[in-house]
């Protein structure tokens, strides 16, 4: 495992992913009953964007920095921006960018739970340092896909599973499908949010065909592509597949996501497509 997210923290892809993840957490909070959040590939949890690694790519500059400059007064983005601000204290200039564990913890209620899986030993130590004193949160040294067997179903019987792998494996989409087959047996009505890069669209389209055969309910396809110059390096697009999307999430995405390109000072395309299935 060579992927280190520190090089890419705060990129446009992170902004896109964590905004959607925040909206899922807010939907869960609308009911007073407890819920569980499972993060299969938790990473470091918190990223210093002034680190040597982040400075090599500077992806945060065209990601979260542009975004905060342009979107800070948009009330629809306040819940996302509050989490980013919360890990930077009173300083106006950004130093840290929160990973998904910090977004999840920010919106946990006193009876909710967060379960984090990670395979990097160094990252496990850091995660434990952040969360070991919080009884609602547990960190597991295990393969993220194994957690779909080990941690499901949650006792609360409601929650969200974030699957955000590094896509180092050539068969990552296949691994996701195999993991979701096990998850569907255990927690078919749960919300699942799967992040993926946009590289080969034929592979992505095939992924959605296979998702539709797993027996979940509706599938919300959310994608953002940034138009880059041919010589520019870096990821050009990403997506989130939301299985069993909460009520009115699609409407919120249609309202807010089209603004993202302006907030990122970018040209590109946004895809929002709800694939309606009958759950098994």
Buried (B, 14 or more C-beta within 10 A) or exposed (E): EEBBBBBBBBBBBBBBBBBBBBBBBBBBBEEEEBBBBBBBBBBBBBBBBEBEBBEEBBBBBBBBBBBBEBBEEBEEBEBBBEBBBBBBEEEEEBEBBBBBBBBBBBBBEEEBBBBBBBBBEEBBEBBBEBBEEEEBBBBBBBBBBBBBBBBBBBEBEBBBBBBBBBBEEEEBBEBBBEBBBBBBEBBBEBBBBBBBBBEEEEEBEEBBEBBBEBBBBBBBBBBBBBEBEEEEEBBBBBBBBBBBBBEEBBEBBEEBBEBBBEBBEBEBEBEBEBBEBEEE
